[in-house]
Amino acid sequence: MTATPDTTFVTGPNFAQAKPSGVYVTPTGGSQTTLQAQLSTPTFSTVAATTVTGATVASTGNMTTGGYNIRSVATDLTAAGTTRADALQLAKDINNITTAAASTGAVLPLGVVGMTISVFNGGANAIKMYALGSETIDGTAGATGVTLSNTKRCEYYMVKANTWISAQLGAVSA
């Protein structure tokens, strides 16, 4: 069998070659889309091992140092929109929203069982937290969303397909 270029995948029972735009996948709890679309939305950010002293970088891009997992962080975020369709799409593990106008919100990334997303609402107003597709947050439809009060912090856990549960965190340390 001839080696294929990086932009071509071997698929199907006859081992036919296809470009990522011609291969369809259905992620757990998600909607069918092309492999190309899935590849263009990475779940993990990549960290170059040579830039971190004493750290180990796994092939997926996860990083550990001293036995601790290092999670991706987004800071100085601004909540947006008034519905799931136009709310701020979160793309990191830890998200610090510092600006929140009334009735704005944020959308959790497409969930994978075992995932944890942390959101800190340091804005002046409560925000709506939405989930994608048919995912729910604490039993509430993702398109409806749940409220995260201002000055509050919350972790969202994907405990099974399409199911996020939340855990509000305590007050800031004294």
C-alpha positions as CSV (number, residue, x, y, z in Angstrom):
1,M,0.0,0.0,0.0
2,T,1.3,3.4,-0.9
3,A,1.8,6.0,1.9
4,T,-0.8,8.8,1.7
5,P,-0.2,12.5,2.2
6,D,-1.1,14.1,5.6
7,T,-4.2,15.5,4.1
8,T,-5.6,12.1,3.0
9,F,-7.1,9.4,5.1
10,V,-7.6,5.7,4.4
11,T,-11.2,4.8,5.0
12,G,-13.9,2.2,4.4
13,P,-13.9,-1.6,3.8
14,N,-12.0,-1.2,0.5
15,F,-9.3,1.1,2.0
16,A,-10.2,4.0,-0.3
17,Q,-8.5,7.3,0.1
18,A,-10.5,10.3,1.1
19,K,-9.8,13.9,2.1
20,P,-10.9,15.0,5.7
21,S,-13.7,16.9,4.1
22,G,-15.1,13.7,2.7
23,V,-15.0,11.6,5.9
24,Y,-18.0,12.0,8.2
25,V,-17.8,11.4,12.0
26,T,-20.2,11.6,14.8
27,P,-18.6,12.5,18.2
28,T,-20.2,11.1,21.3
29,G,-23.1,13.4,22.2
30,G,-22.5,15.5,19.1
31,S,-23.9,15.9,15.6
32,Q,-22.5,14.3,12.5
33,T,-19.9,16.5,10.8
34,T,-16.8,16.2,8.6
35,L,-13.5,15.0,10.0
36,Q,-12.1,18.3,8.6
37,A,-14.4,20.3,10.8
38,Q,-13.5,18.2,13.9
39,L,-9.8,18.6,13.2
40,S,-10.2,22.4,12.9
41,T,-11.6,22.5,16.4
42,P,-8.9,21.1,18.7
43,T,-9.9,20.0,22.1
44,F,-6.4,20.6,23.6
45,S,-3.9,23.4,23.1
46,T,-0.4,22.3,22.1
47,V,2.5,23.2,24.3
48,A,6.1,22.8,23.1
49,A,8.0,20.6,25.6
50,T,11.2,22.5,25.0
51,T,9.7,25.7,26.5
52,V,8.8,24.1,29.9
53,T,11.4,22.9,32.4
54,G,10.6,19.7,34.3
55,A,7.3,19.1,32.4
56,T,6.0,16.2,30.4
57,V,3.8,16.8,27.3
58,A,1.6,14.0,26.2
59,S,0.9,13.4,22.5
60,T,-2.6,15.0,22.9
61,G,-1.1,18.3,24.0
62,N,-1.9,17.8,27.7
63,M,0.9,18.9,30.0
64,T,1.9,17.8,33.5
65,T,4.5,19.2,35.7
66,G,5.5,18.0,39.2
67,G,2.5,15.6,39.0
68,Y,0.0,18.3,38.4
69,N,-2.1,18.7,35.2
70,I,-1.7,22.1,33.6
71,R,-5.0,23.3,32.1
72,S,-5.6,25.8,29.4
73,V,-6.7,29.3,30.5
74,A,-8.5,32.2,29.0
75,T,-8.5,35.6,30.8
76,D,-10.2,39.0,30.4
77,L,-13.2,37.4,28.6
78,T,-16.4,39.4,27.8
79,A,-19.7,37.6,28.0
80,A,-21.8,38.2,24.8
81,G,-25.2,37.8,23.1
82,T,-28.6,37.2,24.6
83,T,-29.0,33.6,23.4
84,R,-26.9,30.5,22.9
85,A,-26.5,31.3,19.2
86,D,-24.7,34.6,19.9
87,A,-23.1,34.0,23.4
88,L,-19.4,33.8,23.9
89,Q,-18.1,30.4,22.9
90,L,-15.6,29.1,25.6
91,A,-12.5,27.3,24.3
92,K,-10.4,26.8,27.3
93,D,-10.5,24.7,30.5
94,I,-10.4,27.7,32.9
95,N,-12.3,30.8,31.8
96,N,-12.2,34.2,33.6
97,I,-15.0,36.4,32.5
98,T,-14.3,39.9,33.6
99,T,-16.9,41.9,31.7
100,A,-20.6,40.9,31.7
101,A,-23.3,43.2,30.5
102,A,-26.9,42.4,31.6
103,S,-28.5,39.4,29.8
104,T,-25.2,38.2,28.2
105,G,-23.8,34.7,28.4
106,A,-21.2,32.0,27.4
107,V,-21.4,28.6,25.9
108,L,-19.6,25.5,27.2
109,P,-17.5,23.6,24.6
110,L,-18.8,20.4,23.2
111,G,-18.6,18.0,26.1
112,V,-16.5,14.8,26.3
113,V,-17.2,12.6,29.3
114,G,-14.7,13.4,32.1
115,M,-14.2,17.0,31.0
116,T,-14.2,19.8,33.5
117,I,-14.7,23.5,32.6
118,S,-14.2,26.2,35.2
119,V,-15.9,29.6,34.8
120,F,-15.3,32.7,37.0
121,N,-17.9,35.5,36.5
122,G,-16.1,38.6,37.7
123,G,-18.4,40.8,35.7
124,A,-20.9,43.3,37.0
125,N,-24.0,41.1,36.1
126,A,-25.2,37.6,36.2
127,I,-24.6,35.6,32.9
128,K,-26.3,32.7,31.3
129,M,-24.3,29.5,30.8
130,Y,-25.4,27.5,27.8
131,A,-24.5,24.0,26.5
132,L,-24.2,22.9,22.9
133,G,-26.6,20.7,20.9
134,S,-28.7,18.4,23.0
135,E,-26.5,18.7,26.1
136,T,-28.0,19.7,29.4
137,I,-26.7,21.6,32.4
138,D,-28.2,20.2,35.7
139,G,-31.1,18.9,33.7
140,T,-31.8,22.2,31.9
141,A,-31.8,22.3,28.1
142,G,-28.5,23.8,26.8
143,A,-30.4,26.4,24.7
144,T,-32.2,27.6,27.9
145,G,-29.1,27.8,29.9
146,V,-28.5,28.3,33.7
147,T,-27.6,31.5,35.5
148,L,-24.1,32.1,37.0
149,S,-24.4,35.1,39.3
150,N,-21.8,37.8,39.2
151,T,-18.8,37.3,41.5
152,K,-19.5,33.6,41.5
153,R,-17.4,30.7,40.3
154,C,-18.5,27.4,39.0
155,E,-17.2,24.1,37.6
156,Y,-19.1,22.2,35.0
157,Y,-18.5,18.4,34.8
158,M,-19.5,16.2,31.8
159,V,-20.5,13.1,33.7
160,K,-22.1,11.2,30.8
161,A,-23.1,11.8,27.2
162,N,-25.0,15.1,26.9
163,T,-25.0,15.7,30.7
164,W,-23.2,18.5,32.4
165,I,-23.5,19.0,36.1
166,S,-22.4,22.1,37.9
167,A,-20.7,22.7,41.3
168,Q,-20.6,26.3,42.5
169,L,-17.3,27.1,44.2
170,G,-16.9,28.9,47.5
171,A,-16.0,32.5,48.2
172,V,-12.5,33.9,47.5
173,S,-9.9,33.2,50.1
174,A,-9.5,35.8,52.9
